C-alpha cells in the first residue's frame, strides 16, 4: 500500500481551529506513464482510490466542499476523499458532482498562452521546465509570484466556514512551483517533488496567506 508523506498527518494538529482552512492536494496514486508524461487519461489505481478514501476519513475537521482539476484522476480522488469524509462523519453526504475548475489543471493557473508554452513544456519535461520557469519566467506564463496570487484569490473566493475545511485536488506541477515560490526558492530538486496525495494547507488572516508544508509553517503578504 502506498503511503502518505510522513509529515502530512502532523499538520492536522498545527492548523488553527477557528479559521477557514484549505487543503490544496495532489491527486492519489495513478497508473504509470509509459512515455515519461502523465497523460490526462491515466486513471487512479484501485490502491490510489483506497488511499484517497482513507485519507479523507482522517481530515479531522468538518469538510464543506471538494473542488478538482477537470482531469479524471483528480475528480476521482476528490470523490474517494469525500466518501472517506462521509464515513468518518466529517461531511453530511457525498456530493453528487465534484465542482471542477481549470485553475487547478496543470499548469493552468500559470499559463496565459498554452500555444506559446506547450511545445516547450513537452520538449523539456516537467522538471526542467519548472526549474527554468522559477529562474526566469517563460513568455506566455504568469510569474511564480503572479501564479501564487491567482491561486490565493481562487481560494479566498471559496472560503469555508470558520473551523471548516475545503479540499482542492490538483497536480504536482502546480504544487511544486507554488511551494518553491512560498519558500523563496528558485530551484527544486527531486526531494522537493510532491508525493501522491501530498498537500499544502492554507488559511488567511488580514493581509496574510498562511501555509503549512511538510510540517513547516510560513506566511507571506497577499
Secondary structure, 3 states (H helix, E strand, C coil): CCCCCCCCHHHHHCCCCCCCEEEEEECCCECCCCCCCCCCCCCECHHHHHHHHHHHCCCCCCEEEEEECCCHHHHHHHHHHHHHHHHCCCCCCCCCCCEECHHHCCCHHHECCHHHHHHHHHHHCHHHHHHHHHHCCCCCECCHHHHHHHHHHHHHCCCCCCCCEEEEEECHHHHHHHHHHHCCCCCCCHHHCCCCCCEEEEEEECCEEEEEECCEEEEEEC
